[in-house]
Amino acid sequence: MAAELVGRGMTDLIQIGLGPWGLDWAANILPRLPDVQVTGWVDASPEARAAFTAKTGADNVFATVEEALGATGAVAAIAPVAIGAHAAVARQVLEAGAHLLLEKPFTLDAATARELAGLAERKGLVFGIDQNYRIFPGAPVVRDLLERRAVGAVRRVSLEWHRDHAGVRDANSLIELAIHHFDLMRYLFGREGMAITCVPVTPVRSAQDHTPGASLIVELDGGLTIDYVLSSQGVGPQTPWPGVWRISGDEGLLTWGAAPDDHRAVSITDAAGNVRAVEVPELPLFERAGVLRAFVDAVAGTGEPTSPAADNAHSVAMLEAALTSARTGERTKVEQW
Ligand SMILES: NC(=O)c1ccc[n+]([C@@H]2O[C@H](COP(=O)([O-])OP(=O)(O)OC[C@H]3O[C@@H](n4cnc5c(N)ncnc54)[C@H](O)[C@@H]3O)[C@@H](O)[C@H]2O)c1
């Protein structure tokens, strides 16, 4: 038995959501943690249940959360479920007394997110959100450099994301993707969102409207402003999923990410133009596997999820402000509490 597993019991959980992303979780992520056992699977759609059974051979597949938890006695659930069902599924799982790891975006409004985080707290349950971009190896390195003021006082920040990806181009890219970047802004700078001005590529009058990208001005507390471009059209080299960050301070320029598709590149350029590459150590487990590890450990009583729901509600507040700004054309304050 691997040294890190000594003393760890098995954690039984159910998986809710058997669509494309749920299939990926089942095939590529959940099997990587030997102390995690999925004992039941749930999807509201008969077609999705049949397709999942045909692909995986799983036999314990249910139509509802209640049936699955009742039949398996699992203590926890992971939910890569359709965005429109996030709030209802979270309520079902938490009311039933099970811990929950829910896919992003937690919800589309901060009030619902806060209410659900409060429900988990009252019931003493672990509730995490899969905001997996925090678990790219460059993320803690950049956060640490900023904490240590490696480029002095930060004056300007730009973030560019560009990929030709149908899952973003043919969706509401703010909901699908910008939530990751809002969350990374909070994580990297340790500041909260204050106001957002968002110009979507095509009109976004409701959350159901698709848009392939947007230009945004994001104001964080302490007077820091981020120019953020989210793009899935036009010819250009692909950025890595967390994007390309340029963070300019009084004593240097910190960059994270490089096109094409290099999420490990971190460097500091000094005022004289000398470039120093920063070492980026591997993480024990990369992105979703790392999120799952922390969640399962928290369920076992050690540590906390990488993105606790109560914290993630503040990232949701930024998404809510971006959607309001996209709809109204106005600079929109981010709700604080
Ligand atoms: N973290 C990431 O980087 C990342 C990447 C891709 C997708 N996602 C997220 O994963 C989730 C799932 O993505 P997807 O593309 O598979 O979604 P999807 O829209 O295809 O839906 C997944 C499944 O949820 C089922 N479902 C809907 N309502 C339900 C309910 N009330 N109870 C049970 N099942 C229900 C649907 O039948 C469907 O099979 C979304 O939240 C998405 O944002 C995250």
The ligand as a Gaussian input file, in Angstrom:
#p B3LYP/6-31G(d) Opt

LIG

0 1
 N      -14.175000      22.423000     -13.947000
 C      -14.104000      22.476000     -15.266000
 O      -13.088000      22.881000     -15.815000
 C      -15.302000      22.045000     -16.069000
 C      -15.203000      21.727000     -17.427000
 C      -16.350000      21.311000     -18.110000
 C      -17.586000      21.249000     -17.454000
 N      -17.644000      21.608000     -16.142000
 C      -18.932000      21.604000     -15.404000
 O      -19.393000      20.267000     -15.253000
 C      -20.815000      20.262000     -15.159000
 C      -21.380000      19.258000     -16.140000
 O      -21.010000      19.576000     -17.462000
 P      -21.695000      18.805000     -18.707000
 O      -21.186000      19.459000     -19.934000
 O      -21.548000      17.327000     -18.562000
 O      -23.218000      19.247000     -18.447000
 P      -24.591000      18.818000     -19.133000
 O      -25.381000      20.062000     -19.354000
 O      -24.338000      17.893000     -20.299000
 O      -25.346000      18.009000     -17.955000
 C      -24.797000      16.893000     -17.314000
 C      -25.921000      15.942000     -16.897000
 O      -26.715000      16.491000     -15.835000
 C      -27.972000      15.827000     -15.913000
 N      -28.984000      16.487000     -15.069000
 C      -29.656000      17.641000     -15.300000
 N      -30.481000      17.936000     -14.263000
 C      -30.320000      16.935000     -13.349000
 C      -30.868000      16.666000     -12.067000
 N      -31.747000      17.501000     -11.503000
 N      -30.482000      15.564000     -11.411000
 C      -29.592000      14.706000     -11.956000
 N      -29.026000      14.894000     -13.190000
 C      -29.390000      15.993000     -13.856000
 C      -28.284000      15.875000     -17.405000
 O      -29.271000      14.903000     -17.749000
 C      -26.916000      15.586000     -18.027000
 O      -26.744000      14.216000     -18.366000
 C      -21.257000      21.726000     -15.382000
 O      -21.435000      22.343000     -14.135000
 C      -20.051000      22.342000     -16.095000
 O      -19.934000      23.748000     -15.861000
 C      -16.533000      21.968000     -15.439000

